């Protein structure tokens, strides 16, 4: 397979510009306009285990029959993102214009869903995301189903594809800049540009506060008042509110290293940028060879950006379209 190269203009080659433009600026402004123009069906998907996840569903723009004859793309956002994140909305819009139906699925405690489930989110909860996909597709006879995720959503995508891709009827899966060795990624974030740590700290503490407002019995207000960094949150909340004794064991539990993806029975793609300021590109080499995994290393792109022009357009939707089109049957 020939891998299409992403080559941004010179003024967009900086990795931090790429990463930041993924979610803010003109791309965010355009996403808000797009979101208002879409007639998205807002869903609460209840799994067989009673877990409730939210989603937004749109039919292909050229589909006037309102049937399920179009192929379906399921998009999963990154950590502390949502179905309304700029990269989710703009990617969905591009795919809709190419004839794909799109489901933007929110993970637990993302996208204003903190009130739906009493247990707090953690990154090992791939089972309920796969279950939600199964429930959504059960009464919708899609012949072609594709899965794609950004950052943590990309990590979820690859684990779901490896564990139950065939059972869910997924034809192909794509992960854009997924964390591969989360322990190493956390170290890199702490040692890198401070704005990323501050950004995720602010968003995570806001999310935790929102969870507490709905479930005061979780009783972590005092702990939350003491934390000052991401490391503080990890050391405080992981032992108390996840099944793991410490941050290291928690991060290891959702790593993609070694043979974690050896069970892939469908075609999967991992797109990573060599200049990603959050996720070290060297971690890609920690994945054991797998015949059904194509690793696409790009020189530029930052973290999930791949921004191709000053308007904030991204190369990713085009790449997804190219991949999914070749797997249509």
Phi, psi and omega per residue, in radians:
X1 nan 2.281 3.090
X2 -1.423 2.182 -3.113
X3 -1.633 2.165 -3.138
X4 -1.282 2.270 -3.127
X5 -1.512 2.487 3.052
X6 -1.722 2.073 -3.141
X7 -2.223 1.773 -3.138
X8 -1.364 2.814 3.035
X9 -1.111 2.776 -3.037
X10 -0.956 -0.672 -3.078
X11 -1.276 -0.100 3.125
X12 -2.051 0.271 -3.091
X13 -1.393 -0.267 3.125
X14 -1.162 2.275 -3.053
X15 -1.127 -0.610 -3.134
X16 -1.244 -0.673 3.057
X17 -1.065 -0.797 3.106
X18 -0.991 -0.833 -3.070
X19 -1.163 -0.775 -3.080
X20 -1.234 -0.696 -3.132
X21 -1.189 -0.238 3.104
X22 -1.068 -0.546 -3.004
X23 -2.171 -0.196 -3.059
X24 -2.215 -3.080 3.077
X25 1.232 -2.508 -3.065
X26 -1.102 -0.548 3.122
X27 -1.141 -0.685 3.115
X28 -1.186 -0.717 3.114
X29 -1.083 -0.785 3.131
X30 -1.133 -0.661 -3.137
X31 -1.099 -0.682 3.131
X32 -1.131 -0.691 3.104
X33 -1.149 -0.753 3.135
X34 -1.081 -0.793 -3.100
X35 -1.015 -0.687 3.125
X36 -1.204 -0.504 -3.097
X37 -1.440 -0.340 -3.111
X38 -1.418 2.519 3.056
X39 -1.721 1.059 -3.032
X40 -1.225 2.402 3.034
X41 -1.534 2.042 -3.125
X42 -1.537 2.185 -3.002
X43 -2.107 2.612 2.842
X44 -2.050 1.966 -3.092
X45 -1.686 2.122 -3.131
X46 -1.809 2.119 -3.127
X47 -1.391 2.976 3.131
X48 -1.100 -0.344 3.116
X49 -1.632 0.093 3.084
X50 1.495 0.101 3.089
X51 -1.355 2.410 -3.117
X52 -2.033 2.146 3.089
X53 -2.126 2.549 3.140
X54 -1.680 2.790 -3.138
X55 -2.787 2.851 3.010
X56 -2.193 2.282 -3.032
X57 -2.116 2.315 3.106
X58 -2.310 2.464 3.053
X59 -1.519 2.626 3.115
X60 -0.889 2.420 -3.062
X61 -1.080 -0.535 -3.132
X62 -1.618 0.153 -3.127
X63 -1.677 1.800 -3.121
X64 -1.674 -0.061 -3.085
X65 -1.533 -0.281 -3.097
X66 1.019 0.525 3.055
X67 -1.840 -3.126 3.137
X68 -1.733 0.653 -3.098
X69 -1.387 -0.347 3.123
X70 -1.362 2.739 2.995
X71 -1.224 2.729 -3.105
X72 -1.977 2.327 2.987
X73 -2.006 2.227 3.066
X74 -1.812 2.137 -3.116
X75 -1.883 2.362 3.096
X76 -2.082 2.204 -3.095
X77 -1.297 3.060 3.089
X78 -1.557 3.123 -3.130
X79 -1.035 2.236 -3.111
X80 1.112 0.279 2.961
X81 -1.659 -2.841 3.119
X82 -2.943 -3.121 3.083
X83 -1.137 -0.267 3.136
X84 -1.722 0.010 3.085
X85 -1.030 2.562 -3.065
X86 -0.974 -0.762 -3.116
X87 -1.190 -0.507 3.099
X88 -1.253 -0.833 -3.090
X89 -1.148 -0.816 -3.101
X90 -1.206 -0.632 3.084
X91 -1.154 -0.773 3.114
X92 -1.042 -0.768 -3.103
X93 -1.070 -0.739 3.119
X94 -1.091 -0.796 -3.126
X95 -1.137 -0.661 3.108
X96 -1.055 -0.694 3.132
X97 -1.234 -0.357 3.107
X98 -1.563 0.047 3.061
X99 1.733 0.210 3.112
X100 -1.712 2.446 2.862
X101 -1.354 2.622 -3.079
X102 -2.359 2.261 3.004
X103 -1.941 2.052 3.045
X104 -1.696 1.822 -3.008
X105 -1.687 2.284 3.095
X106 -1.643 2.371 2.986
X107 -1.261 2.868 3.108
X108 -0.920 2.456 3.102
X109 1.081 0.463 3.038
X110 -2.230 2.631 3.111
X111 1.145 0.798 3.107
X112 0.994 0.745 3.135
X113 -2.059 0.300 -3.059
X114 -1.070 -0.424 -3.066
X115 -1.465 -0.134 -2.962
X116 -1.477 -0.464 -3.075
X117 -2.401 2.294 -3.061
X118 -1.199 -0.590 -3.122
X119 -1.356 2.407 -3.117
X120 -1.279 2.659 3.136
X121 -1.136 2.506 2.829
X122 -2.540 2.837 -2.939
X123 -1.349 0.075 3.045
X124 -1.649 -0.002 -3.022
X125 -1.458 0.948 3.136
X126 -1.377 -0.407 -3.094
X127 -1.027 -0.805 -3.085
X128 -1.238 -0.498 3.081
X129 -1.209 -0.767 3.065
X130 -1.095 -0.677 3.123
X131 -1.130 -0.683 3.124
X132 -1.134 -0.687 3.077
X133 -1.081 -0.747 3.141
X134 -1.083 -0.769 3.140
X135 -1.129 -0.784 -3.121
X136 -1.071 -0.737 -3.057
X137 -1.451 -0.218 -3.018
X138 -1.020 -0.723 -3.114
X139 -1.914 0.370 3.086
X140 -2.202 1.867 -2.986
X141 -1.332 1.134 3.112
X142 -1.350 2.290 3.076
X143 -1.448 -0.548 -3.107
X144 -2.197 2.019 3.137
X145 -2.157 2.269 3.138
X146 -2.193 2.667 -3.108
X147 -2.242 2.361 3.113
X148 -2.528 2.532 -3.138
X149 -2.549 2.671 3.136
X150 -1.896 2.355 3.061
X151 0.938 -2.112 3.141
X152 -1.035 -0.589 3.069
X153 -1.101 -0.543 3.060
X154 -1.218 -0.661 3.048
X155 -1.077 -0.803 3.071
X156 -1.019 -0.766 -3.104
X157 -0.997 -0.842 -3.093
X158 -1.206 -0.661 3.120
X159 -1.196 -0.714 3.096
X160 -1.122 -0.752 3.123
X161 -1.059 -0.707 -3.123
X162 -1.248 -0.636 -3.042
X163 -1.474 -0.609 -3.025
X164 -2.694 0.445 -3.116
X165 -0.980 -0.826 3.138
X166 -1.129 -0.775 -3.115
X167 -1.070 -0.567 3.135
X168 -1.496 -0.033 3.112
X169 1.316 0.378 -3.124
X170 -1.380 2.244 -3.124
X171 -1.402 -0.733 -3.117
X172 -2.732 2.673 -3.108
X173 -2.329 2.518 -3.128
X174 -2.299 2.278 3.068
X175 -1.989 2.212 3.117
X176 -1.825 1.996 3.098
X177 0.903 0.960 3.129
X178 -1.395 2.567 2.974
X179 -1.155 2.251 -3.085
X180 -1.800 -0.834 3.053
X181 -2.104 1.547 -3.033
X182 -1.033 -0.539 3.072
X183 -1.070 -0.805 3.129
X184 -1.189 -0.640 3.127
X185 -1.109 -0.700 3.129
X186 -1.142 -0.684 3.089
X187 -1.105 -0.755 3.137
X188 -1.101 -0.685 3.133
X189 -1.147 -0.722 3.136
X190 -1.137 -0.523 -3.101
X191 -1.628 -0.172 -3.069
X192 -1.612 -2.802 -3.115
X193 -1.051 2.256 -2.983
X194 -1.079 -0.430 -3.038
X195 -1.094 -0.526 -3.115
X196 -1.240 -0.768 3.107
X197 -1.083 -0.762 3.141
X198 -1.136 -0.684 -3.137
X199 -1.076 -0.886 -3.101
X200 -1.256 -0.557 3.076
X201 -1.086 -0.810 -3.130
X202 -1.087 -0.777 -3.095
X203 -1.229 -0.680 -3.111
X204 -1.211 -0.768 3.130
X205 -1.136 -0.616 3.082
X206 -1.129 -0.697 3.118
X207 -1.159 -0.739 3.128
X208 -1.114 -0.716 3.111
X209 -1.083 -0.714 3.130
X210 -1.130 -0.716 3.100
X211 -1.050 -0.759 -3.126
X212 -1.129 -0.571 -3.141
X213 -1.136 -0.514 3.114
X214 -1.557 -0.522 -3.094
X215 -2.275 1.268 -3.107
X216 -1.063 -0.361 3.116
X217 -1.158 -0.246 3.051
X218 -1.141 -0.473 2.915
X219 0.979 0.851 3.081
X220 -2.059 0.374 -3.140
X221 -1.086 -0.734 -3.127
X222 -1.131 -0.735 3.108
X223 -1.116 -0.731 -3.099
X224 -1.113 -0.608 -3.114
X225 -1.171 -0.339 -3.058
X226 -1.631 -0.367 -3.022
X227 -1.310 2.510 -3.132
X228 -2.200 -0.316 -3.091
X229 -2.431 2.959 3.051
X230 -1.066 -0.685 3.104
X231 -1.048 -0.681 3.095
X232 -1.052 -0.780 -3.136
X233 -1.111 -0.800 -3.136
X234 -1.028 -0.807 -3.091
X235 -1.214 -0.507 -3.104
X236 -1.518 -0.839 -2.951
X237 -1.564 -0.559 -3.105
X238 -1.066 -0.848 3.121
X239 -1.148 -0.491 -3.054
X240 -1.551 -0.564 -2.964
X241 -2.195 0.254 2.990
X242 -2.344 2.947 3.132
X243 -1.311 0.097 -3.004
X244 -1.851 2.546 -3.056
X245 -1.329 -0.504 -3.104
X246 -2.685 2.993 -3.080
X247 -1.112 -0.700 -3.093
X248 -1.057 -0.781 3.141
X249 -1.209 -0.590 3.084
X250 -1.125 -0.875 3.137
X251 -1.086 -0.669 3.128
X252 -1.119 -0.496 -3.070
X253 -1.188 -0.404 3.108
X254 -2.068 0.379 3.072
X255 -1.248 2.677 3.098
X256 -1.812 0.229 -3.063
X257 -1.303 2.894 3.102
X258 1.079 -2.347 -3.070
X259 -1.701 0.376 -3.094
X260 -0.991 -0.568 -3.086
X261 -1.771 0.243 -3.066
X262 -1.142 -0.336 -3.116
X263 -1.567 0.113 3.127
X264 -1.007 2.108 3.115
X265 -1.979 -0.001 3.049
X266 -2.095 2.886 3.136
X267 -1.310 2.248 3.122
X268 -2.258 2.667 -3.106
X269 -2.277 2.410 3.055
X270 -2.106 1.997 3.126
X271 -1.791 2.127 -3.123
X272 -2.316 2.645 3.088
X273 -1.907 2.408 -3.109
X274 -1.189 -0.343 -3.121
X275 -1.825 0.307 3.139
X276 -0.997 2.062 -3.093
X277 -1.400 -0.087 -3.107
X278 -1.933 -0.727 -3.072
X279 -1.990 2.001 -3.093
X280 -1.068 2.232 -3.136
X281 -1.104 -0.463 -3.141
X282 -1.080 -0.401 -3.130
X283 -1.134 -0.432 3.127
X284 -0.999 -0.618 -3.109
X285 -1.271 -0.089 3.106
X286 -1.507 -0.067 3.112
X287 -1.554 2.195 3.082
X288 -1.104 2.579 3.123
X289 -0.993 2.397 3.110
X290 -2.437 2.218 -3.080
X291 -1.041 -0.530 -3.070
X292 -1.694 0.237 3.092
X293 -2.074 2.105 3.046
X294 -1.773 2.111 3.128
X295 -1.738 2.146 -3.075
X296 -1.996 1.745 3.101
X297 -1.607 2.133 3.103
X298 -1.878 2.507 -3.100
X299 -1.184 -0.661 -3.093
X300 -2.105 2.946 3.074
X301 2.440 -0.361 -3.097
X302 1.084 -2.631 3.107
X303 -1.666 1.773 3.077
X304 1.147 0.199 -3.077
X305 -1.427 -1.300 -3.076
X306 0.909 0.775 -3.095
X307 -1.378 2.226 -2.986
X308 -1.787 -0.226 3.133
X309 -2.724 3.036 -3.067
X310 -1.166 -0.310 3.121
X311 -1.397 -0.107 3.127
X312 1.527 0.231 3.071
X313 -1.203 2.491 -3.097
X314 -1.959 2.606 3.069
X315 -1.279 -0.362 -3.015
X316 -1.055 -0.850 -3.141
X317 -0.996 -0.659 3.090
X318 -1.126 -0.734 -3.137
X319 -1.135 -0.732 3.101
X320 -1.084 -0.774 3.125
X321 -1.026 -0.777 3.139
X322 -1.071 -0.783 -3.135
X323 -1.144 -0.877 -3.051
X324 -1.179 -0.627 3.137
X325 -1.055 -0.676 -3.109
X326 -1.296 -0.207 3.112
X327 -1.815 0.113 3.077
X328 -1.190 2.509 3.099
X329 -2.287 nan nan
